Amino acid sequence: MTTTHAPARPIGKAAVGALGALAVATGALESVVTPTLPLLQRELDMSPAEGALLSIVLLVTGALITPIAGTLGDRYGGKRVVVRLMAVVCAGGLVSALAPNLPVLLLGQVLQGAMVGALPLSFILVRAHLPAGESKVAIGVVSGLFVGGAMAGTLAAGPVAEGLSRHWMFALPTFAVTGATVLVHRLMPHDPPRRPVGAGIDWPGLVLLSGTLVTLMLVLGLGADLVAQPFVLVGLVVLLAAFGTGWVAVERRAASPMVDLRMLARPAVGKSCVLTFLICVGTSAATYLVPQLFAVPSDTYGFGASATAIGFFLLPGALAASVAGPISGIGVRRLGSRAVVTAGVLLMAVGLLGLAAAHTEIWHLILGKALVALANGLCVTAMVTRTATSVDLGDTGIATGLVLVTRVIGFAVGVQVTGAILTAGTPSGSKIPAESAFVAGFVLAAAVTALSLLVVRTMSKGVKE
């Protein structure tokens, strides 16, 4: 028996604004752990290994939930799924806010990881209710607001945690997510499902993907410490290969895979994923290294900046990231995705090389970080927009979910690699990395970013995709 759904009703600015508010709130909640990790380690008596686990658990669960959320949104309608998903996120935020110890905080972060699935669901809603041209701009606006929210969370987390407590650091953005979810529920009309609802969830694929991502994070996070234990390191690498191979095999045979790898065979999707990975590896270097440089003692080559000062110095980057999404959406509509991505890649490479060559003044770091943030917003938004508008409407969630999972993995890989470079560049008996380690990190990131031009040149212009 089939069900006939009425065409989706067009939406106004208020509904798009509700999605934008949700993007800001979830972006803020996603970003509060990273700048306050030392504080959390002190208050909860965490070891460095436990701190590393806390810093990646949201990324891993987010990467897992994103393709699931996108697929369920295509099957059951974006609004229906996003409201239920945000209920899980709000529960996770409250658990994190009330957590008395690390295990409870980890549980809260696992639940909060569901927030990453909000973006592909937002794209489903935008495409269902807006004409093609307007949907490109709206996707850019929502993506830009998510990035802006993440930067706002990074800026505010430290002062809130120090001025109030770590509990309020989680509670305040959770309240904002709750309010934005209510607005989406009230203002956004229901959208019809785009895929059959009879197929079940691909649990074997989900389990194998979970194993793959968790093992990948362990290899990246513990690889340097396991050099002295080669058998353990080799065992983890073999386990990673087994999980990855098994996952690919299962997904290729599944009748209704949660991550449809056949999508990667489509040029628009496959190239977008490769580009997103390379660009996010480059972006993560500036995201991780610039605050570290600000905090290096002023009697060496750094500036000895406090957490509050660092937040202030990162404000231009936050503003650049927040405007990049709308600019990218308009640029893709008028010039095509290839032109926007090319400009973004070149801008990012210039910013990273500039940071490597000149970092002796505070304004050097402020300008370089702002350029990288702007370039990242331009590129990732263009990739998501290109992907979302180049597949069938019913495949929007799956396709954009693949790109967003790639974004998370690229960022995690980049942070772990640059962290390893700083660790290797720290002289014995010192806690301060050599200046050359920062230079090496920026140069490597610029080289990875520049490699993406080889993929960009094979893209179609994408104006009408």
C-alpha positions, 0 to 999 in steps of 0.5 A: 500500500502506498501513501500519497503525500501533498506537495511541501508548502513553501516556507518564509524567512521565519522558518529559515531563521528557525533553522539558522537559530538551531544551527547556531545553538548546535554549533555552540554546544558542539564546540565548548569542550575543546577550549576548556579541556585543560579545565575539565582535566583539572576538575575531573582529575583526568589523565591525558589519555582520558582527555583525548578520549573526551575530545574525540567522542563527540566527533566519532558519534557525530560521524556515525549519526550523520548518515543515519540521520540523513537517511532517516530524514529522506525516509520519514521527512526531515522535520519529523526526524530533526525534532526527535534528534534534537530531543536526544541532543538536549538530553545529552546537554543536560547530562553533560551539564550535571555530570559529576564525573568523567563516565557521566560526561562521556555519556552526555557527549555521546548523546550530544553527538547526535547534533551533527545530524542536524545539518543534513536534515536542515538541507532536506527541509530547505530543498523540500520547501524552497526553489532551487536558486533560493535553496542554495542561498539558504543552505549557505546561510544555515552552514555559515551560521553553524560555523559561526555558532561553533566559533561563538561557543569556542569564544564563550566557553572559557569565560562561562566556565571560569566565571560561572562553572563548567556546568553552565558551559553545557547548560546555556547552549543546551537551553538555546538548542531547546528553544530553537527546536521549539521554533522549528517545530512550530514554524517549519511545515512538515515535508513529505518522505522521499524514500520508501519507509519499509526498509530496516536500519543497516545495523551490521554496517553501523557496527562496522562503521563504528569500529572503523571510526573508533579504531581510526581515532585510537591509531591517530591519538595513541600512535606516537605513544605506541611506537615503543609497543610495535605489536600493539600498534600493528594490531590496531592497524590490522584491526582498522583494516579489518573493520574498514574492509568488512564495512565496505563489503557489507555496505556494497551488498546491503539492500538499504545501506545507511551509507550508500557508497555507490554515491561516491561513484557519482563525480559530484559526490566523490570529488566533494568528499575528497575536497572536503577531507583535504580542506578540513585537514588544512583548516584543522592546523590553524584551528589547533596551532594558532591558539597554541601559539597565542598561549606560548610564554612571551619570554620565548617566541609566543605571547603568553595570552590568557584564555579570555585574550585568546577568545578576543583574538579569535573573534575576527576568525569567528566573524569571517566564518559566519559570513563565509556560508552566505557568501559561498551560497551566493557565489555558487549560485552566480559563478558556480561551485568550481570558482568558489572552491578555487578561490577558497583553496587559494585563500587558505593556502596563502593564509597558512603559508603566511602563518608559517612565514610571519607569526611574530606579531599578534595581528599576523595570527589574527589575520592568518586565522581569519583568512583560513576561517573564511576560506574553509567556510567558502569551500565546505559550504560550496561542497555541501551545496554542490552535493545537495543540489546535484543529486535527486531530492530523495538522496539529499540526506545521504549525499550531504551526510557523506560530505559532512562525515568526511568533514569530521574525519578530515578535521580529526585527522588534521588535529591529531597529525598537527598535535603529533608534530608539536609533540615530536618538536618538543625538546626533552625536559621542556613543555614548549614545542620548538618554533620550527614545529609550528612552522612545519605544521602550517607548511604541511597543512598548506601543502595538503590544501594545495593538493586539492587544486588537482581535484578542483580542476576536474570539477564542472563549473556547477552553476546549474547543478 
